[in-house]
Each structure stands twice: as structure tokens, then as C-alpha cells.
Amino acid sequence: MELMNIARVRWACRRGMLELDVLFQPFVEAHYQQLPDEDKQTFIRLLECEDPELFAWFMGHEQCPDAELAAMVIKVRGRPAP
């Protein structure tokens, strides 16, 4: 999987839900560039998920079935899962 340039990542972080925007945009600005390439690829995969799925994972309503994506959800939230 090829990595996106930072401008495309920023654009992909613009979601249909404000709740997701306020999670993704600050994470990208503060942390994305320092992530290892493997984590960048995982973050890009996360951005390919549908908003309702993402919302459920980030709000703790559902557990993400993909272990790598679940770990990235925790990183983006900036705290351990409840």
C-alpha cells in the first residue's frame, strides 16, 4: 500500500461527522508525520472505514474487529480504551 501525501491525509480526515473531525484533524497535525510507515498505513486504512463504524469505535459503543485498527483508534483517542 502506498502512503498518501500529507495534504491527501488531511483531506481524508474531513468527515461527515464533526465528532470525527475533532479527533482526526488534531491527531494528523500533531502526530501523523512522526508515525512509522506501518502506522501511517494503518491510519490510512482507518480513514477508509465508514463514519458510523468509526463513530461507534471511537465512542466505545463497539469494539473494532481488526486488531491493528483497534490499536490505532486508541492512539488517535490519545488514551487507553475504557
C-alpha positions in Angstrom: 0.0 0.0 0.0 1.4 3.4 -1.0 1.4 6.2 1.6 -0.7 9.3 0.9 1.0 12.7 1.0 0.1 14.8 4.0 -2.3 17.0 2.0 -4.4 13.9 0.9 -4.4 12.6 4.5 -5.6 16.0 5.8 -8.4 15.9 3.2 -9.4 12.3 4.1 -9.7 13.4 7.7 -12.5 15.7 6.8 -15.5 13.6 7.7 -19.3 13.9 7.6 -19.3 13.9 11.4 -17.9 16.8 13.4 -17.1 14.3 16.2 -14.7 12.5 13.9 -13.2 15.7 12.5 -12.2 16.9 16.0 -10.4 13.6 16.6 -8.7 13.1 13.3 -7.5 16.6 12.4 -5.6 17.4 15.6 -4.0 13.9 15.5 -2.8 14.4 12.0 -1.4 17.8 12.7 0.4 16.7 15.9 1.4 13.1 15.3 0.9 11.7 11.8 4.3 12.8 10.3 6.2 11.1 13.2 4.5 7.8 12.9 6.4 4.8 11.5 5.3 4.0 7.9 3.4 0.9 9.2 1.3 3.0 11.5 0.7 5.5 8.7 -0.6 2.7 6.5 -2.9 1.6 9.4 -4.2 5.1 9.9 -5.0 5.4 6.1 -6.9 2.1 6.4 -8.8 3.5 9.3 -9.7 6.5 7.2 -11.2 4.2 4.6 -13.8 3.0 7.1 -17.3 4.3 7.2 -18.2 7.2 9.6 -20.9 5.2 11.6 -18.3 2.4 12.2 -15.7 4.9 13.2 -18.0 6.7 15.5 -19.0 3.5 17.2 -15.4 2.5 17.7 -14.2 5.9 19.0 -17.1 6.4 21.3 -16.6 2.9 22.7 -20.0 1.6 21.6 -18.4 -1.2 19.6 -15.0 -2.9 19.5 -13.2 -2.8 16.2 -12.8 -6.4 15.0 -9.4 -5.6 13.4 -6.6 -5.5 16.0 -4.4 -3.1 14.1 -7.3 -0.6 13.5 -8.4 -1.0 17.2 -4.9 -0.1 18.3 -4.9 3.0 16.0 -8.3 4.0 17.4 -6.6 4.1 20.9 -3.6 6.1 19.5 -5.9 8.6 17.9 -8.0 9.0 21.1 -4.8 9.5 23.0 -5.8 7.4 25.9 -6.3 3.7 26.7 -9.6 2.1 25.8 -12.2 2.1 28.7 
